Amino acid sequence: MPYLFGGLVLLNAITLGYYLFLKQPSTTQTLKTAKEEITQPLAFTNSAEYIPPIIGSKD
């Protein structure tokens, strides 16, 4: 039983090392879209004029 546990720990360490250090991440469509949205200017709408006045003010 200790050999089985040790083997599983070793297999887990090898798998983790492979995915962390050797395998290069692939660029997904979601990542491409997010990068394009970041580089494009954002549309800004000033919504301060739609805020109601403070309760108790006479505006």
PQR file of N, CA, C, O and H, with PARSE charges and radii, in Angstrom:
ATOM      1  N   MET A   1       0.810  -1.206   0.000 -0.4000 1.5000
ATOM      2  CA  MET A   1       0.000   0.000   0.000 -0.0000 2.0000
ATOM      3  C   MET A   1       0.853   1.271   0.000  0.5500 1.7000
ATOM      4  O   MET A   1       0.504   2.217  -0.705 -0.5500 1.4000
ATOM      5  N   PRO A   2       1.955   1.339   0.756 -0.5600 1.5000
ATOM      6  CA  PRO A   2       2.774   2.555   0.687  0.2800 2.0000
ATOM      7  C   PRO A   2       3.384   2.767  -0.698  0.5500 1.7000
ATOM      8  O   PRO A   2       3.612   3.904  -1.113 -0.5500 1.4000
ATOM      9  N   TYR A   3       3.647   1.667  -1.415 -0.4000 1.5000
ATOM     10  CA  TYR A   3       4.205   1.809  -2.758 -0.0000 2.0000
ATOM     11  C   TYR A   3       3.170   2.403  -3.711  0.5500 1.7000
ATOM     12  O   TYR A   3       3.506   3.214  -4.574 -0.5500 1.4000
ATOM     13  H   TYR A   3       3.462   0.743  -1.078  0.4000 1.0000
ATOM     14  N   LEU A   4       1.937   2.004  -3.553 -0.4000 1.5000
ATOM     15  CA  LEU A   4       0.865   2.550  -4.381 -0.0000 2.0000
ATOM     16  C   LEU A   4       0.697   4.040  -4.118  0.5500 1.7000
ATOM     17  O   LEU A   4       0.582   4.832  -5.053 -0.5500 1.4000
ATOM     18  H   LEU A   4       1.664   1.346  -2.852  0.4000 1.0000
ATOM     19  N   PHE A   5       0.683   4.420  -2.847 -0.4000 1.5000
ATOM     20  CA  PHE A   5       0.550   5.837  -2.498 -0.0000 2.0000
ATOM     21  C   PHE A   5       1.737   6.638  -3.020  0.5500 1.7000
ATOM     22  O   PHE A   5       1.561   7.716  -3.588 -0.5500 1.4000
ATOM     23  H   PHE A   5       0.777   3.777  -2.087  0.4000 1.0000
ATOM     24  N   GLY A   6       2.928   6.121  -2.832 -0.4000 1.5000
ATOM     25  CA  GLY A   6       4.129   6.803  -3.333 -0.0000 2.0000
ATOM     26  C   GLY A   6       4.118   6.940  -4.840  0.5500 1.7000
ATOM     27  O   GLY A   6       4.527   7.964  -5.387 -0.5500 1.4000
ATOM     28  H   GLY A   6       3.071   5.246  -2.370  0.4000 1.0000
ATOM     29  N   GLY A   7       3.644   5.892  -5.512 -0.4000 1.5000
ATOM     30  CA  GLY A   7       3.554   5.950  -6.968 -0.0000 2.0000
ATOM     31  C   GLY A   7       2.562   7.000  -7.432  0.5500 1.7000
ATOM     32  O   GLY A   7       2.816   7.715  -8.401 -0.5500 1.4000
ATOM     33  H   GLY A   7       3.312   5.060  -5.068  0.4000 1.0000
ATOM     34  N   LEU A   8       1.433   7.097  -6.744 -0.4000 1.5000
ATOM     35  CA  LEU A   8       0.434   8.109  -7.105 -0.0000 2.0000
ATOM     36  C   LEU A   8       0.952   9.523  -6.843  0.5500 1.7000
ATOM     37  O   LEU A   8       0.691  10.435  -7.628 -0.5500 1.4000
ATOM     38  H   LEU A   8       1.227   6.516  -5.957  0.4000 1.0000
ATOM     39  N   VAL A   9       1.680   9.706  -5.750 -0.4000 1.5000
ATOM     40  CA  VAL A   9       2.259  11.014  -5.456 -0.0000 2.0000
ATOM     41  C   VAL A   9       3.278  11.384  -6.526  0.5500 1.7000
ATOM     42  O   VAL A   9       3.316  12.527  -6.982 -0.5500 1.4000
ATOM     43  H   VAL A   9       1.892   8.966  -5.113  0.4000 1.0000
ATOM     44  N   LEU A  10       4.098  10.424  -6.926 -0.4000 1.5000
ATOM     45  CA  LEU A  10       5.104  10.671  -7.965 -0.0000 2.0000
ATOM     46  C   LEU A  10       4.440  10.978  -9.309  0.5500 1.7000
ATOM     47  O   LEU A  10       4.867  11.886 -10.023 -0.5500 1.4000
ATOM     48  H   LEU A  10       4.067   9.495  -6.556  0.4000 1.0000
ATOM     49  N   LEU A  11       3.401  10.223  -9.649 -0.4000 1.5000
ATOM     50  CA  LEU A  11       2.679  10.480 -10.895 -0.0000 2.0000
ATOM     51  C   LEU A  11       2.032  11.862 -10.874  0.5500 1.7000
ATOM     52  O   LEU A  11       2.031  12.562 -11.886 -0.5500 1.4000
ATOM     53  H   LEU A  11       3.054   9.486  -9.069  0.4000 1.0000
ATOM     54  N   ASN A  12       1.492  12.250  -9.745 -0.4000 1.5000
ATOM     55  CA  ASN A  12       0.883  13.572  -9.604 -0.0000 2.0000
ATOM     56  C   ASN A  12       1.940  14.672  -9.761  0.5500 1.7000
ATOM     57  O   ASN A  12       1.689  15.688 -10.409 -0.5500 1.4000
ATOM     58  H   ASN A  12       1.493  11.681  -8.922  0.4000 1.0000
ATOM     59  N   ALA A  13       3.113  14.469  -9.171 -0.4000 1.5000
ATOM     60  CA  ALA A  13       4.178  15.467  -9.279 -0.0000 2.0000
ATOM     61  C   ALA A  13       4.667  15.590 -10.716  0.5500 1.7000
ATOM     62  O   ALA A  13       4.934  16.696 -11.185 -0.5500 1.4000
ATOM     63  H   ALA A  13       3.317  13.643  -8.645  0.4000 1.0000
ATOM     64  N   ILE A  14       4.786  14.473 -11.416 -0.4000 1.5000
ATOM     65  CA  ILE A  14       5.223  14.512 -12.819 -0.0000 2.0000
ATOM     66  C   ILE A  14       4.192  15.225 -13.674  0.5500 1.7000
ATOM     67  O   ILE A  14       4.538  16.058 -14.511 -0.5500 1.4000
ATOM     68  H   ILE A  14       4.568  13.574 -11.035  0.4000 1.0000
ATOM     69  N   THR A  15       2.910  14.893 -13.460 -0.4000 1.5000
ATOM     70  CA  THR A  15       1.841  15.534 -14.236 -0.0000 2.0000
ATOM     71  C   THR A  15       1.791  17.036 -13.968  0.5500 1.7000
ATOM     72  O   THR A  15       1.654  17.825 -14.904 -0.5500 1.4000
ATOM     73  H   THR A  15       2.629  14.216 -12.779  0.4000 1.0000
ATOM     74  N   LEU A  16       1.898  17.432 -12.723 -0.4000 1.5000
ATOM     75  CA  LEU A  16       1.883  18.851 -12.367 -0.0000 2.0000
ATOM     76  C   LEU A  16       3.072  19.576 -12.992  0.5500 1.7000
ATOM     77  O   LEU A  16       2.921  20.671 -13.534 -0.5500 1.4000
ATOM     78  H   LEU A  16       2.009  16.792 -11.963  0.4000 1.0000
ATOM     79  N   GLY A  17       4.244  18.970 -12.918 -0.4000 1.5000
ATOM     80  CA  GLY A  17       5.427  19.576 -13.522 -0.0000 2.0000
ATOM     81  C   GLY A  17       5.285  19.734 -15.019  0.5500 1.7000
ATOM     82  O   GLY A  17       5.705  20.744 -15.583 -0.5500 1.4000
ATOM     83  H   GLY A  17       4.366  18.081 -12.478  0.4000 1.0000
ATOM     84  N   TYR A  18       4.689  18.735 -15.675 -0.4000 1.5000
ATOM     85  CA  TYR A  18       4.481  18.820 -17.122 -0.0000 2.0000
ATOM     86  C   TYR A  18       3.576  19.996 -17.471  0.5500 1.7000
ATOM     87  O   TYR A  18       3.906  20.794 -18.349 -0.5500 1.4000
ATOM     88  H   TYR A  18       4.347  17.914 -15.217  0.4000 1.0000
ATOM     89  N   TYR A  19       2.449  20.106 -16.796 -0.4000 1.5000
ATOM     90  CA  TYR A  19       1.493  21.162 -17.141 -0.0000 2.0000
ATOM     91  C   TYR A  19       1.969  22.544 -16.702  0.5500 1.7000
ATOM     92  O   TYR A  19       1.572  23.541 -17.305 -0.5500 1.4000
ATOM     93  H   TYR A  19       2.182  19.458 -16.083  0.4000 1.0000
ATOM     94  N   LEU A  20       2.802  22.632 -15.677 -0.4000 1.5000
ATOM     95  CA  LEU A  20       3.271  23.941 -15.221 -0.0000 2.0000
ATOM     96  C   LEU A  20       4.461  24.447 -16.027  0.5500 1.7000
ATOM     97  O   LEU A  20       4.556  25.640 -16.316 -0.5500 1.4000
ATOM     98  H   LEU A  20       3.125  21.823 -15.187  0.4000 1.0000
ATOM     99  N   PHE A  21       5.380  23.532 -16.392 -0.4000 1.5000
ATOM    100  CA  PHE A  21       6.652  23.984 -16.947 -0.0000 2.0000
ATOM    101  C   PHE A  21       6.869  23.622 -18.412  0.5500 1.7000
ATOM    102  O   PHE A  21       7.507  24.388 -19.134 -0.5500 1.4000
ATOM    103  H   PHE A  21       5.303  22.563 -16.157  0.4000 1.0000
ATOM    104  N   LEU A  22       6.368  22.497 -18.870 -0.4000 1.5000
ATOM    105  CA  LEU A  22       6.693  22.051 -20.223 -0.0000 2.0000
ATOM    106  C   LEU A  22       5.627  22.390 -21.252  0.5500 1.7000
ATOM    107  O   LEU A  22       5.954  22.789 -22.370 -0.5500 1.4000
ATOM    108  H   LEU A  22       5.849  21.874 -18.284  0.4000 1.0000
ATOM    109  N   LYS A  23       4.378  22.241 -20.901 -0.4000 1.5000
ATOM    110  CA  LYS A  23       3.307  22.476 -21.862 -0.0000 2.0000
ATOM    111  C   LYS A  23       3.037  23.969 -21.994  0.5500 1.7000
ATOM    112  O   LYS A  23       2.780  24.657 -21.006 -0.5500 1.4000
ATOM    113  H   LYS A  23       4.111  21.917 -19.994  0.4000 1.0000
ATOM    114  N   GLN A  24       3.099  24.451 -23.210 -0.4000 1.5000
ATOM    115  CA  GLN A  24       2.807  25.855 -23.461 -0.0000 2.0000
ATOM    116  C   GLN A  24       1.294  26.037 -23.549  0.5500 1.7000
ATOM    117  O   GLN A  24       0.614  25.227 -24.178 -0.5500 1.4000
ATOM    118  H   GLN A  24       3.308  23.892 -24.012  0.4000 1.0000
ATOM    119  N   PRO A  25       0.762  27.076 -22.935 -0.5600 1.5000
ATOM    120  CA  PRO A  25      -0.695  27.276 -22.989  0.2800 2.0000
ATOM    121  C   PRO A  25      -1.141  27.659 -24.393  0.5500 1.7000
ATOM    122  O   PRO A  25      -0.466  28.419 -25.087 -0.5500 1.4000
ATOM    123  N   SER A  26      -2.272  27.130 -24.797 -0.4000 1.5000
ATOM    124  CA  SER A  26      -2.810  27.471 -26.112 -0.0000 2.0000
ATOM    125  C   SER A  26      -3.717  28.688 -25.976  0.5500 1.7000
ATOM    126  O   SER A  26      -4.391  28.868 -24.961 -0.5500 1.4000
ATOM    127  H   SER A  26      -2.821  26.513 -24.234  0.4000 1.0000
ATOM    128  N   THR A  27      -3.722  29.513 -27.008 -0.4000 1.5000
ATOM    129  CA  THR A  27      -4.547  30.715 -27.002 -0.0000 2.0000
ATOM    130  C   THR A  27      -5.949  30.337 -27.458  0.5500 1.7000
ATOM    131  O   THR A  27      -6.134  29.851 -28.573 -0.5500 1.4000
ATOM    132  H   THR A  27      -3.174  29.367 -27.832  0.4000 1.0000
ATOM    133  N   THR A  28      -6.917  30.556 -26.610 -0.4000 1.5000
ATOM    134  CA  THR A  28      -8.298  30.227 -26.949 -0.0000 2.0000
ATOM    135  C   THR A  28      -8.989  31.445 -27.553  0.5500 1.7000
ATOM    136  O   THR A  28      -8.476  32.563 -27.491 -0.5500 1.4000
ATOM    137  H   THR A  28      -6.766  30.951 -25.704  0.4000 1.0000
ATOM    138  N   GLN A  29     -10.143  31.212 -28.127 -0.4000 1.5000
ATOM    139  CA  GLN A  29     -10.902  32.301 -28.738 -0.0000 2.0000
ATOM    140  C   GLN A  29     -11.339  33.309 -27.685  0.5500 1.7000
ATOM    141  O   GLN A  29     -11.383  34.508 -27.958 -0.5500 1.4000
ATOM    142  H   GLN A  29     -10.560  30.304 -28.177  0.4000 1.0000
ATOM    143  N   THR A  30     -11.660  32.841 -26.494 -0.4000 1.5000
ATOM    144  CA  THR A  30     -12.080  33.744 -25.419 -0.0000 2.0000
ATOM    145  C   THR A  30     -10.942  34.679 -25.035  0.5500 1.7000
ATOM    146  O   THR A  30     -11.156  35.869 -24.805 -0.5500 1.4000
ATOM    147  H   THR A  30     -11.625  31.867 -26.272  0.4000 1.0000
ATOM    148  N   LEU A  31      -9.732  34.135 -24.968 -0.4000 1.5000
ATOM    149  CA  LEU A  31      -8.578  34.952 -24.624 -0.0000 2.0000
ATOM    150  C   LEU A  31      -8.293  35.983 -25.715  0.5500 1.7000
ATOM    151  O   LEU A  31      -7.965  37.131 -25.417 -0.5500 1.4000
ATOM    152  H   LEU A  31      -9.558  33.168 -25.155  0.4000 1.0000
ATOM    153  N   LYS A  32      -8.416  35.574 -26.970 -0.4000 1.5000
ATOM    154  CA  LYS A  32      -8.204  36.515 -28.089 -0.0000 2.0000
ATOM    155  C   LYS A  32      -9.222  37.655 -28.022  0.5500 1.7000
ATOM    156  O   LYS A  32      -8.869  38.821 -28.199 -0.5500 1.4000
ATOM    157  H   LYS A  32      -8.682  34.641 -27.212  0.4000 1.0000
ATOM    158  N   THR A  33     -10.474  37.315 -27.767 -0.4000 1.5000
ATOM    159  CA  THR A  33     -11.524  38.338 -27.677 -0.0000 2.0000
ATOM    160  C   THR A  33     -11.259  39.289 -26.520  0.5500 1.7000
ATOM    161  O   THR A  33     -11.430  40.500 -26.657 -0.5500 1.4000
ATOM    162  H   THR A  33     -10.760  36.368 -27.623  0.4000 1.0000
ATOM    163  N   ALA A  34     -10.846  38.751 -25.388 -0.4000 1.5000
ATOM    164  CA  ALA A  34     -10.570  39.596 -24.221 -0.0000 2.0000
ATOM    165  C   ALA A  34      -9.404  40.538 -24.490  0.5500 1.7000
ATOM    166  O   ALA A  34      -9.448  41.701 -24.091 -0.5500 1.4000
ATOM    167  H   ALA A  34     -10.707  37.767 -25.276  0.4000 1.0000
ATOM    168  N   LYS A  35      -8.366  40.054 -25.160 -0.4000 1.5000
ATOM    169  CA  LYS A  35      -7.225  40.915 -25.475 -0.0000 2.0000
ATOM    170  C   LYS A  35      -7.625  42.025 -26.441  0.5500 1.7000
ATOM    171  O   LYS A  35      -7.164  43.159 -26.310 -0.5500 1.4000
ATOM    172  H   LYS A  35      -8.330  39.109 -25.484  0.4000 1.0000
ATOM    173  N   GLU A  36      -8.476  41.703 -27.405 -0.4000 1.5000
ATOM    174  CA  GLU A  36      -8.938  42.725 -28.345 -0.0000 2.0000
ATOM    175  C   GLU A  36      -9.790  43.779 -27.629  0.5500 1.7000
ATOM    176  O   GLU A  36      -9.693  44.966 -27.939 -0.5500 1.4000
ATOM    177  H   GLU A  36      -8.850  40.782 -27.511  0.4000 1.0000
ATOM    178  N   GLU A  37     -10.608  43.359 -26.690 -0.4000 1.5000
ATOM    179  CA  GLU A  37     -11.435  44.312 -25.951 -0.0000 2.0000
ATOM    180  C   GLU A  37     -10.585  45.217 -25.076  0.5500 1.7000
ATOM    181  O   GLU A  37     -10.923  46.385 -24.879 -0.5500 1.4000
ATOM    182  H   GLU A  37     -10.686  42.395 -26.438  0.4000 1.0000
ATOM    183  N   ILE A  38      -9.493  44.693 -24.553 -0.4000 1.5000
ATOM    184  CA  ILE A  38      -8.624  45.502 -23.706 -0.0000 2.0000
ATOM    185  C   ILE A  38      -7.903  46.559 -24.535  0.5500 1.7000
ATOM    186  O   ILE A  38      -7.737  47.691 -24.083 -0.5500 1.4000
ATOM    187  H   ILE A  38      -9.219  43.745 -24.713  0.4000 1.0000
ATOM    188  N   THR A  39      -7.474  46.202 -25.740 -0.4000 1.5000
ATOM    189  CA  THR A  39      -6.722  47.150 -26.553 -0.0000 2.0000
ATOM    190  C   THR A  39      -7.616  48.189 -27.218  0.5500 1.7000
ATOM    191  O   THR A  39      -7.126  49.241 -27.630 -0.5500 1.4000
ATOM    192  H   THR A  39      -7.609  45.282 -26.108  0.4000 1.0000
ATOM    193  N   GLN A  40      -8.918  47.920 -27.333 -0.4000 1.5000
ATOM    194  CA  GLN A  40      -9.821  48.881 -27.938 -0.0000 2.0000
ATOM    195  C   GLN A  40     -10.260  49.900 -26.886  0.5500 1.7000
ATOM    196  O   GLN A  40     -10.423  49.545 -25.719 -0.5500 1.4000
ATOM    197  H   GLN A  40      -9.316  47.066 -26.998  0.4000 1.0000
ATOM    198  N   PRO A  41     -10.454  51.154 -27.281 -0.5600 1.5000
ATOM    199  CA  PRO A  41     -10.910  52.151 -26.304  0.2800 2.0000
ATOM    200  C   PRO A  41     -12.325  51.817 -25.816  0.5500 1.7000
ATOM    201  O   PRO A  41     -13.160  51.312 -26.565 -0.5500 1.4000
ATOM    202  N   LEU A  42     -12.554  52.107 -24.572 -0.4000 1.5000
ATOM    203  CA  LEU A  42     -13.852  51.828 -23.978 -0.0000 2.0000
ATOM    204  C   LEU A  42     -14.808  52.997 -24.197  0.5500 1.7000
ATOM    205  O   LEU A  42     -14.416  54.162 -24.140 -0.5500 1.4000
ATOM    206  H   LEU A  42     -11.875  52.517 -23.963  0.4000 1.0000
ATOM    207  N   ALA A  43     -16.052  52.662 -24.445 -0.4000 1.5000
ATOM    208  CA  ALA A  43     -17.069  53.705 -24.583 -0.0000 2.0000
ATOM    209  C   ALA A  43     -17.456  54.175 -23.187  0.5500 1.7000
ATOM    210  O   ALA A  43     -17.749  53.358 -22.315 -0.5500 1.4000
ATOM    211  H   ALA A  43     -16.370  51.715 -24.492  0.4000 1.0000
ATOM    212  N   PHE A  44     -17.459  55.472 -22.976 -0.4000 1.5000
ATOM    213  CA  PHE A  44     -17.750  56.032 -21.665 -0.0000 2.0000
ATOM    214  C   PHE A  44     -19.017  56.858 -21.735  0.5500 1.7000
ATOM    215  O   PHE A  44     -19.161  57.725 -22.597 -0.5500 1.4000
ATOM    216  H   PHE A  44     -17.221  56.136 -23.685  0.4000 1.0000
ATOM    217  N   THR A  45     -19.928  56.584 -20.827 -0.4000 1.5000
ATOM    218  CA  THR A  45     -21.146  57.364 -20.712 -0.0000 2.0000
ATOM    219  C   THR A  45     -21.185  57.978 -19.324  0.5500 1.7000
ATOM    220  O   THR A  45     -21.092  57.266 -18.324 -0.5500 1.4000
ATOM    221  H   THR A  45     -19.811  55.880 -20.127  0.4000 1.0000
ATOM    222  N   ASN A  46     -21.324  59.301 -19.258 -0.4000 1.5000
ATOM    223  CA  ASN A  46     -21.392  59.970 -17.968 -0.0000 2.0000
ATOM    224  C   ASN A  46     -22.806  59.818 -17.428  0.5500 1.7000
ATOM    225  O   ASN A  46     -23.753  60.394 -17.962 -0.5500 1.4000
ATOM    226  H   ASN A  46     -21.400  59.880 -20.070  0.4000 1.0000
ATOM    227  N   SER A  47     -22.934  59.048 -16.380 -0.4000 1.5000
ATOM    228  CA  SER A  47     -24.267  58.802 -15.823 -0.0000 2.0000
ATOM    229  C   SER A  47     -24.540  59.668 -14.599  0.5500 1.7000
ATOM    230  O   SER A  47     -25.543  59.454 -13.919 -0.5500 1.4000
ATOM    231  H   SER A  47     -22.165  58.579 -15.946  0.4000 1.0000
ATOM    232  N   ALA A  48     -23.682  60.634 -14.298 -0.4000 1.5000
ATOM    233  CA  ALA A  48     -23.871  61.463 -13.114 -0.0000 2.0000
ATOM    234  C   ALA A  48     -25.119  62.338 -13.240  0.5500 1.7000
ATOM    235  O   ALA A  48     -25.713  62.708 -12.227 -0.5500 1.4000
ATOM    236  H   ALA A  48     -22.867  60.807 -14.851  0.4000 1.0000
ATOM    237  N   GLU A  49     -25.516  62.666 -14.443 -0.4000 1.5000
ATOM    238  CA  GLU A  49     -26.695  63.527 -14.603 -0.0000 2.0000
ATOM    239  C   GLU A  49     -27.995  62.774 -14.308  0.5500 1.7000
ATOM    240  O   GLU A  49     -29.038  63.401 -14.124 -0.5500 1.4000
ATOM    241  H   GLU A  49     -25.033  62.365 -15.266  0.4000 1.0000
ATOM    242  N   TYR A  50     -27.949  61.461 -14.261 -0.4000 1.5000
ATOM    243  CA  TYR A  50     -29.147  60.672 -14.007 -0.0000 2.0000
ATOM    244  C   TYR A  50     -29.312  60.318 -12.530  0.5500 1.7000
ATOM    245  O   TYR A  50     -30.310  59.698 -12.163 -0.5500 1.4000
ATOM    246  H   TYR A  50     -27.102  60.951 -14.410  0.4000 1.0000
ATOM    247  N   ILE A  51     -28.374  60.690 -11.685 -0.4000 1.5000
ATOM    248  CA  ILE A  51     -28.458  60.387 -10.272 -0.0000 2.0000
ATOM    249  C   ILE A  51     -29.470  61.331  -9.627  0.5500 1.7000
ATOM    250  O   ILE A  51     -29.389  62.543  -9.826 -0.5500 1.4000
ATOM    251  H   ILE A  51     -27.564  61.194 -11.983  0.4000 1.0000
ATOM    252  N   PRO A  52     -30.415  60.803  -8.866 -0.5600 1.5000
ATOM    253  CA  PRO A  52     -31.400  61.694  -8.243  0.2800 2.0000
ATOM    254  C   PRO A  52     -30.744  62.561  -7.169  0.5500 1.7000
ATOM    255  O   PRO A  52     -29.694  62.196  -6.640 -0.5500 1.4000
ATOM    256  N   PRO A  53     -31.344  63.695  -6.844 -0.5600 1.5000
ATOM    257  CA  PRO A  53     -30.752  64.571  -5.827  0.2800 2.0000
ATOM    258  C   PRO A  53     -30.777  63.915  -4.449  0.5500 1.7000
ATOM    259  O   PRO A  53     -31.548  62.985  -4.211 -0.5500 1.4000
ATOM    260  N   ILE A  54     -29.948  64.395  -3.562 -0.4000 1.5000
ATOM    261  CA  ILE A  54     -29.880  63.881  -2.203 -0.0000 2.0000
ATOM    262  C   ILE A  54     -31.200  64.172  -1.503  0.5500 1.7000
ATOM    263  O   ILE A  54     -31.767  65.252  -1.668 -0.5500 1.4000
ATOM    264  H   ILE A  54     -29.321  65.150  -3.755  0.4000 1.0000
ATOM    265  N   ILE A  55     -31.685  63.227  -0.734 -0.4000 1.5000
ATOM    266  CA  ILE A  55     -32.954  63.411  -0.023 -0.0000 2.0000
ATOM    267  C   ILE A  55     -32.833  64.584   0.939  0.5500 1.7000
ATOM    268  O   ILE A  55     -31.899  64.649   1.739 -0.5500 1.4000
ATOM    269  H   ILE A  55     -31.224  62.349  -0.600  0.4000 1.0000
ATOM    270  N   GLY A  56     -33.764  65.490   0.857 -0.4000 1.5000
ATOM    271  CA  GLY A  56     -33.758  66.652   1.722 -0.0000 2.0000
ATOM    272  C   GLY A  56     -33.230  67.894   1.016  0.5500 1.7000
ATOM    273  O   GLY A  56     -33.347  68.991   1.562 -0.5500 1.4000
ATOM    274  H   GLY A  56     -34.523  65.437   0.207  0.4000 1.0000
ATOM    275  N   SER A  57     -32.650  67.763  -0.184 -0.4000 1.5000
ATOM    276  CA  SER A  57     -32.182  68.956  -0.899 -0.0000 2.0000
ATOM    277  C   SER A  57     -33.351  69.597  -1.635  0.5500 1.7000
ATOM    278  O   SER A  57     -34.345  68.927  -1.919 -0.5500 1.4000
ATOM    279  H   SER A  57     -32.555  66.871  -0.627  0.4000 1.0000
ATOM    280  N   LYS A  58     -33.245  70.869  -1.944 -0.4000 1.5000
ATOM    281  CA  LYS A  58     -34.356  71.587  -2.570 -0.0000 2.0000
ATOM    282  C   LYS A  58     -34.139  71.765  -4.070  0.5500 1.7000
ATOM    283  O   LYS A  58     -34.705  72.677  -4.672 -0.5500 1.4000
ATOM    284  H   LYS A  58     -32.438  71.412  -1.714  0.4000 1.0000
ATOM    285  N   ASP A  59     -33.326  70.906  -4.675 -0.4000 1.5000
ATOM    286  CA  ASP A  59     -33.063  71.012  -6.132 -0.0000 2.0000
ATOM    287  C   ASP A  59     -34.233  70.512  -6.929  0.5500 1.7000
ATOM    288  O   ASP A  59     -34.192  70.524  -8.159 -0.5500 1.4000
ATOM    289  H   ASP A  59     -32.866  70.165  -4.186  0.4000 1.0000
TER
END
